[in-house]
Amino acid sequence: MTRYLNRIWAVVLLAFISCALWGSAFPMIKIGYGQFGIADSGAGAKILFAGVRFIIAGVLAWLAGSLAQKRPLLPEKGRRAADWRRVMLLSLFQTILQYFFFYLGLASCTGVKSSIINGSGAFVVIILTTLVFRMEKMTWKKLAGCILGFAGIILINLGGDMWCLFPWLGTRSFRTLRKFITHNSARFKLSNMEFDGCYYMMFKMEKGNDYEFIHELCAIVKNSGIDKSALVNVNEMPVFEKYDDFIPASLLRRQYEADKLRTDEIEKRLPQILREYQE
């Protein structure tokens, strides 16, 4: 088996598989946010989501190790207190604190950018290994690779067509505005909508500018108002209570429109935002 794993094609193939598996964690987390309705929630829901994921992963890893060793993997008697302290200390820095910031940051960044930014850890390892721990020598090839890698990370975050909007609205009003903007995004070619709670929304706009976009939204509100039913997707079935499975989807969507969307505040706030741009 070792003979095959040492071949170039096997090393390259396994490296690609490892990168694919690790890179898929970022979009999967973003998908999980959407599936469980966490994207609109605060930091607590994101941390709970991370905690559930790692508890399940830890249990599976422990079961796999125990099956491989044919015995439960537990600290040895006489050393349990010291071993548990090491485990807690390691988990605090390697998992708890790291992924606390990771999950909060991922909610405000695209999965693709997060994967690329996370890859910068390899360049940090090279710098630490050569300049801090002196385990290797810094060569011009390593230095050039680090410079090009960091330059690429900087370039992907310098988007001239990225915009950020701070609407200063409550949760329901923010949700309504987000859906209203998405519904009217075709003309300005909006994409990659990102948001955090009810604080801000960031998106890519390929046509026009922010003033033209806000002006267009105000014109739509003035001429035709906001149709709540148009903001709820036909296939979108909000969940309120455990008995919702027995209620027709059309009634649930109508209830969602009445309880979860606030068009009156949007109609007041958009002209205010437009005036702020004019001042």
C-alpha positions as CSV (number, residue, x, y, z in Angstrom):
1,M,0.0,0.0,0.0
2,T,2.8,2.4,0.9
3,R,4.4,1.7,-2.5
4,Y,1.4,3.1,-4.3
5,L,0.9,6.1,-2.0
6,N,4.4,7.3,-2.6
7,R,3.9,7.7,-6.3
8,I,3.5,11.2,-7.7
9,W,0.0,10.6,-9.2
10,A,-1.3,9.2,-5.9
11,V,0.1,12.1,-3.9
12,V,-1.4,14.6,-6.3
13,L,-4.8,12.8,-6.4
14,L,-4.9,12.6,-2.6
15,A,-3.9,16.3,-2.3
16,F,-6.8,17.3,-4.6
17,I,-9.2,15.2,-2.6
18,S,-8.1,16.7,0.7
19,C,-8.3,20.2,-0.7
20,A,-11.8,19.5,-2.1
21,L,-13.0,18.1,1.2
22,W,-11.6,21.0,3.3
23,G,-12.7,23.6,0.8
24,S,-16.3,22.2,0.8
25,A,-16.7,23.0,4.5
26,F,-17.1,26.7,3.7
27,P,-20.0,26.5,1.2
28,M,-21.6,23.8,3.3
29,I,-21.6,26.0,6.3
30,K,-23.2,28.8,4.2
31,I,-25.8,26.3,2.9
32,G,-26.4,25.2,6.5
33,Y,-27.1,28.8,7.5
34,G,-29.7,29.1,4.8
35,Q,-31.3,25.7,5.5
36,F,-31.7,26.2,9.2
37,G,-32.6,29.9,8.9
38,I,-29.5,31.0,10.8
39,A,-28.4,33.7,8.4
40,D,-31.0,36.1,9.8
41,S,-30.1,35.2,13.4
42,G,-27.5,36.7,15.7
43,A,-24.2,35.3,16.9
44,G,-25.7,32.9,19.4
45,A,-27.4,30.8,16.7
46,K,-24.2,30.6,14.6
47,I,-22.2,29.5,17.7
48,L,-24.8,26.9,18.5
49,F,-24.7,25.6,14.9
50,A,-20.9,25.3,15.2
51,G,-21.1,23.6,18.6
52,V,-23.6,20.9,17.3
53,R,-21.4,20.2,14.3
54,F,-18.2,19.7,16.4
55,I,-20.0,17.7,19.1
56,I,-21.2,15.3,16.4
57,A,-17.8,15.3,14.7
58,G,-16.1,14.6,18.1
59,V,-18.4,11.7,18.9
60,L,-17.8,10.1,15.5
61,A,-14.1,10.5,15.8
62,W,-14.1,9.0,19.2
63,L,-16.2,6.0,18.0
64,A,-13.9,5.5,15.0
65,G,-10.8,5.6,17.2
66,S,-12.4,3.2,19.7
67,L,-13.3,0.7,17.0
68,A,-9.9,0.9,15.5
69,Q,-8.2,0.2,18.9
70,K,-11.0,-2.3,19.9
71,R,-11.4,-0.5,23.2
72,P,-12.9,2.8,24.5
73,L,-10.4,5.7,24.1
74,L,-10.3,7.1,27.7
75,P,-7.5,8.7,29.7
76,E,-5.4,6.3,31.7
77,K,-6.1,5.9,35.4
78,G,-3.9,8.1,37.6
79,R,-3.4,10.6,34.8
80,R,-7.0,11.5,34.0
81,A,-7.0,14.9,35.7
82,A,-3.9,16.0,33.9
83,D,-5.0,14.6,30.5
84,W,-8.4,16.3,30.8
85,R,-6.7,19.6,31.5
86,R,-4.6,19.2,28.4
87,V,-7.6,18.3,26.3
88,M,-9.6,21.3,27.5
89,L,-6.6,23.6,26.9
90,L,-6.1,22.3,23.5
91,S,-9.8,22.4,22.5
92,L,-10.0,26.0,23.9
93,F,-7.4,27.4,21.5
94,Q,-7.6,24.9,18.6
95,T,-11.4,24.6,18.3
96,I,-13.5,26.8,20.5
97,L,-11.8,30.2,20.0
98,Q,-10.8,29.5,16.4
99,Y,-14.2,28.5,15.2
100,F,-16.0,31.1,17.3
101,F,-14.4,33.8,15.1
102,F,-14.5,31.6,12.0
103,Y,-18.3,31.1,12.1
104,L,-19.0,34.7,12.8
105,G,-16.7,35.9,10.1
106,L,-18.0,33.4,7.5
107,A,-21.5,34.9,8.0
108,S,-20.2,38.2,6.6
109,C,-18.1,36.8,3.7
110,T,-18.7,34.6,0.7
111,G,-17.8,30.9,0.9
112,V,-15.3,31.2,-2.0
113,K,-13.4,34.2,-0.4
114,S,-13.4,32.4,3.0
115,S,-11.8,29.3,1.4
116,I,-9.1,31.4,-0.2
117,I,-8.4,33.6,2.8
118,N,-8.2,30.5,5.0
119,G,-5.5,29.2,2.6
120,S,-3.3,32.0,3.7
121,G,-2.5,29.9,6.8
122,A,0.0,28.0,4.7
123,F,2.0,31.2,4.0
124,V,1.9,32.0,7.7
125,V,3.3,28.6,8.5
126,I,6.2,29.2,6.1
127,I,7.0,32.5,7.7
128,L,6.8,31.2,11.2
129,T,8.9,28.1,10.3
130,T,11.7,30.1,8.7
131,L,11.8,33.4,10.6
132,V,10.6,32.5,14.1
133,F,11.4,28.8,14.8
134,R,14.4,28.7,12.4
135,M,13.4,25.2,11.3
136,E,14.0,25.9,7.7
137,K,15.9,28.5,5.6
138,M,14.0,31.2,3.8
139,T,14.7,31.0,0.1
140,W,13.8,33.4,-2.7
141,K,11.3,30.8,-4.0
142,K,9.5,30.6,-0.7
143,L,9.5,34.4,-0.3
144,A,8.2,34.9,-3.9
145,G,5.4,32.3,-3.2
146,C,4.3,34.0,0.0
147,I,4.3,37.4,-1.7
148,L,2.3,36.2,-4.7
149,G,-0.1,34.3,-2.4
150,F,-0.8,37.3,-0.1
151,A,-1.1,39.6,-3.2
152,G,-3.8,37.2,-4.7
153,I,-5.8,37.3,-1.4
154,I,-5.7,41.1,-1.4
155,L,-6.8,41.3,-5.0
156,I,-9.9,39.1,-4.6
157,N,-11.1,41.4,-1.9
158,L,-10.6,44.6,-3.9
159,G,-13.9,44.6,-5.7
160,G,-14.9,47.8,-7.4
161,D,-18.5,46.7,-7.8
162,M,-19.1,45.7,-4.2
163,W,-21.5,47.9,-2.2
164,C,-22.6,48.0,1.5
165,L,-25.8,49.4,2.8
166,F,-26.5,50.2,6.4
167,P,-30.3,50.7,6.5
168,W,-30.7,51.1,10.3
169,L,-33.9,49.1,10.6
170,G,-35.4,46.5,12.9
171,T,-35.4,42.8,12.2
172,R,-38.7,42.5,10.3
173,S,-38.1,45.7,8.3
174,F,-34.6,44.7,7.4
175,R,-35.9,41.3,6.2
176,T,-38.5,43.1,4.1
177,L,-35.9,45.5,2.6
178,R,-33.6,42.6,1.8
179,K,-36.3,40.7,0.0
180,F,-37.5,43.9,-1.8
181,I,-33.9,44.6,-3.0
182,T,-33.5,41.0,-4.2
183,H,-36.9,41.1,-6.0
184,N,-35.8,44.3,-7.9
185,S,-32.2,43.4,-8.5
186,A,-32.3,42.5,-12.2
187,R,-31.8,46.0,-13.7
188,F,-28.7,46.6,-11.7
189,K,-27.4,43.0,-11.9
190,L,-27.2,42.5,-8.1
191,S,-25.6,39.3,-6.9
192,N,-23.7,37.8,-3.9
193,M,-26.0,39.2,-1.3
194,E,-24.4,39.0,2.2
195,F,-25.8,40.3,5.4
196,D,-25.4,40.0,9.2
197,G,-28.5,40.1,11.4
198,C,-30.2,43.4,10.7
199,Y,-27.1,45.6,10.7
200,Y,-25.9,45.7,7.1
201,M,-26.2,44.1,3.7
202,M,-23.4,43.8,1.1
203,F,-23.9,42.9,-2.5
204,K,-22.2,43.1,-5.9
205,M,-23.7,45.6,-8.3
206,E,-22.5,45.4,-11.9
207,K,-24.7,48.3,-13.3
208,G,-25.3,51.8,-12.0
209,N,-24.3,53.1,-8.6
210,D,-25.7,53.2,-5.1
211,Y,-27.6,56.5,-5.6
212,E,-29.3,55.3,-8.8
213,F,-30.2,52.1,-7.1
214,I,-31.8,53.7,-4.1
215,H,-33.6,56.2,-6.4
216,E,-35.0,53.4,-8.4
217,L,-36.3,51.6,-5.3
218,C,-38.0,54.9,-4.1
219,A,-39.6,55.3,-7.5
220,I,-41.0,51.8,-7.4
221,V,-42.4,52.4,-3.9
222,K,-43.9,55.7,-4.9
223,N,-45.5,54.4,-8.1
224,S,-46.7,51.0,-7.2
225,G,-45.9,50.4,-3.5
226,I,-44.5,47.1,-2.1
227,D,-46.4,43.9,-2.9
228,K,-45.8,41.6,0.0
229,S,-46.9,38.5,-1.9
230,A,-44.2,39.2,-4.5
231,L,-41.5,39.1,-1.8
232,V,-42.3,35.5,-0.7
233,N,-41.2,32.9,-3.1
234,V,-43.8,30.4,-4.4
235,N,-41.7,27.5,-3.1
236,E,-40.9,29.2,0.2
237,M,-42.8,27.7,3.1
238,P,-42.0,29.4,6.4
239,V,-42.3,27.4,9.6
240,F,-44.0,28.9,12.7
241,E,-45.2,26.0,14.8
242,K,-44.9,22.2,14.9
243,Y,-48.3,21.8,13.4
244,D,-47.5,23.7,10.3
245,D,-47.2,20.5,8.3
246,F,-51.0,20.2,8.4
247,I,-51.6,23.8,7.2
248,P,-51.7,24.6,3.5
249,A,-48.5,26.3,2.3
250,S,-50.5,29.2,0.8
251,L,-51.9,30.1,4.2
252,L,-48.5,29.9,5.8
253,R,-47.1,32.2,3.3
254,R,-49.9,34.7,3.9
255,Q,-49.3,34.5,7.6
256,Y,-45.6,35.1,7.0
257,E,-46.4,38.2,4.9
258,A,-48.6,39.5,7.8
259,D,-46.3,38.7,10.7
260,K,-42.8,38.8,9.4
261,L,-42.7,41.6,6.8
262,R,-43.0,45.4,7.5
263,T,-43.6,47.4,4.3
264,D,-44.7,50.5,6.1
265,E,-41.3,51.2,7.6
266,I,-39.6,50.5,4.3
267,E,-41.8,53.1,2.6
268,K,-40.7,55.7,5.2
269,R,-37.0,54.7,5.4
270,L,-36.1,54.6,1.7
271,P,-36.9,58.3,1.0
272,Q,-34.8,59.1,4.1
273,I,-31.8,57.1,2.8
274,L,-32.2,58.9,-0.6
275,R,-32.1,62.3,1.1
276,E,-29.0,61.2,3.0
277,Y,-27.3,60.6,-0.3
278,Q,-28.3,64.0,-1.6
279,E,-26.9,65.9,1.4
